Amino acid sequence: MTCIIIDDDSFYVEFIKNYCNKINIEIKGIYQNSVIALQEIDKLSECDLIFLDINMPDITGFDILKYKPKTHVVITSADDSNAIEAFDYNVVDYLKKPFDFERFMRAVNRVKAKMEESENVESHLVDNISQSAKTMTLNSIYVNINKKLIKINLEDITVVEAKGDYVLMKLEDSENLIIHTTLKKLKQKLPAETFFQVHRSYIVNLKKIVDIEESTIVIGRDVIPISKSKRNDLKEKLHILN
Amino acid sequence: MPCNVLLIQNEDNSIATGVFLNNTLTIPHVVKNSLDKVNEFPSTKNFSHLIFNKVVDKSELKQFVNIPILIVAENKIDNTEYKLVNSPLNFEKIFSFISNTSNFSLNTLKEYALGEEEILIELKNQILEEFTASYNQLPKLIDNKNLTEIKSTVHQISSKFSLLEMEKAYQLAKNIDNNILNNEEVELNNCKKLVIDIAIVLDQLKN
C-alpha cells in the first residue's frame, strides 16, 4: 500500500510517518504546503491513500477534496466539527488528532477493504465484458483507411482477397476497399459462423454464396477458388449432403 | 480550570504582587490577607492553586483538598502531601510549583511513539520547537489583537495539549480557537492564560 501525507504540521507528519513505517505503508510524498499539493493534484491520485489535514493556511483540505483526487482519503484533523462535511466528499475515515495506533489501523483497514471491494467490482466487470464478448454477435467492424476508422456492416462483405500487404474487401452495393492488413488478422475479427477461408487468398461470406462447383464457388459475379483441403470443411459448414 | 492562584498571607508578612510576573508571563492570582475573608467568597472553588505565606493550621486547609497547595517553609507543618518552599517567595518558585503540579505527562506520547525512544525524542523535539515559537509569538499577537494569527497558532498547538494529558489547557485552546473571532475580549484574556500552559509544557519538556 502507498500513501501521501498532506499536513502543514511537522509534528503530525512525523507522527503519521512513524505509524506508516510500522506497517510498511510506502510514503510516496509529503506535502506540508497545501498549495503545492493542489498544484500536483494528478500526482496525488497515484497512491492508494491520502492522509489529509483540513485546517491548513491558504488551501484547506476541503479545497483539495473539491478537486476529487482519484484515490482513498483519510482525514486527519484536530477539529471533529468538520466530519459531516468531510464524509460528503466520500472520505473513507476521519481521524481526530491525536489518534492512537489502533485507531490508525482501523482507518487503514477500512481503506484496504475499499480497495479489495473495488478490485472485486473491476474483476467482475472484466468477467462480464469477456462473457459478453463471447456471446455477442458482432454485426460490424471498423477498418483503418487513410487514418480514418470506417464502419463496415458485416452483411455487406461478400469476399475478402489477399493482395500482398493489403486485402481487397468486396462489398455488396458499395465500392471495394483496399485495407492495409493481412488476411490472417482480418479473419480473427470476423465471426466464424458466417465467414470461411476457402483458399489461402480468400475469405468468403457463406450467406452470399450463390453457386458451388467442385473447385469453385460463385459469389455475385466473382468466381472464387476452393482449396482441396478446405472442400470437406466447407461442405460441413453449409450442411451439404454427399 | 486555567491557572488562577490564591495567595493567603498575614498582613504583616505581605509580599509584592510582582512575584507573579516575569518578562513574558503574568500568573493570574488573588491575594488575601486573611482566610476568614477568603471564606466570604463563594469563589474559592475557582482557584487552581493555593499558596500560604503564613503560619497555617491543617484545619484551615480542609476546604482546599482538591487543589495543589504550596506552603512557605517557615511554617512548621508536618505533612508531606503539601509542597514546601523556603522564603522568600519569588516568581521561579511559584512557576515551578504550578508546572510541577500540572497534569503534564509523556505517557500518551510514549504510547503513540510505539515504544521507540528515537521517535519519542523526535516528537518531543517537534513539540518543543513549535511551543517555543508559539511562546515567543503569542504575547505580541495578543498585544496587537491579531485574532486570525492567534486562532491559527492556537489551533496548531491545541491537540498537543491533549497528547500531553493537559486536558484543561486543551479545552482552553479549543475554546479560543472556536470563539476568538466572535468574542475577542474574553478569548484574548484566555490567551494570556494559555501562554502559562505553553510555558509549563516548555518547562516540563526541558526538565
Interface residues (C-beta under 8 A of the other chain):
Chain A: D9 S10 F11 E14 F15 N18 Y19 K22 N55 P57 A78 D79 K97 P98 D100 F101
Chain B: T108 E111 Y112 A113 L114 E116 I119 E122 L123 Q126 I127 E129 E130 S152 H155 Q156 S158 S159 K160 S162 L163 D177
